[in-house]
Amino acid sequence: MVNILNELNMKNKNLNPWDYIRVVNLRGEKEYQPTSDEKVIIAHRGNPILGNKHPMKVQTMKERDRVIAAYKEDLENDLAHNGVMYQALQSIAKDIVDRKQKIALSCYCSPLKCHAEHLIPVVIDMAHSLLSEKNIHYTTIKP
């Protein structure tokens, strides 16, 4: 049993959850599109759980900042109560830790400022907690 745990730790020694999640756009420039090894999770308005429910009234950066701030408040409220967003993000963190699955959060905003950017540090914190629970060493360096 100890050998299996040591072997698991060695395989995960350099696991850096920051390398496993990013925001992408399904259209446009190739660098902003998901790669074949990434699991695409819809994060735009089409996702009733992770999508931003606050529409932009006009296409300005000030308005973008407003709707992102409103989304961040929704996210913080949901996390405080272990709500549906919390559960969805926990599932993503488990995919990263247990399956070494790369995740592409898809939103039409990307590469512009996007609400989905607030999901990444939450998932990273959850992944770090899961790794700690499993006594697996990991890297915490943000790329």
URVEN-V662331 format. One record per residue. NEAR is the number of other ideal C-beta (glycine too) atoms within 8 Angstrom. Layout:
near: [NEAR/NEAR]
//
This chain:
near: [4/5/6/7/9/8/8/10/11/7/6/11/7/5/11/11/15/10/6/11/13/7/14/14/13/8/5/6/6/4/4/9/11/9/7/4/4/10/8/9/11/9/14/11/7/5/10/3/7/12/11/10/7/9/6/8/4/5/5/6/6/6/11/13/9/9/13/13/8/10/13/10/8/11/12/8/9/11/11/5/7/5/9/7/12/11/9/10/13/9/8/13/15/10/11/16/14/7/7/8/8/12/14/14/14/14/13/7/12/12/6/6/8/11/13/13/8/11/13/12/7/11/15/12/8/12/14/11/9/12/14/8/6/8/6/11/6/11/7/6/6/4/5]
//
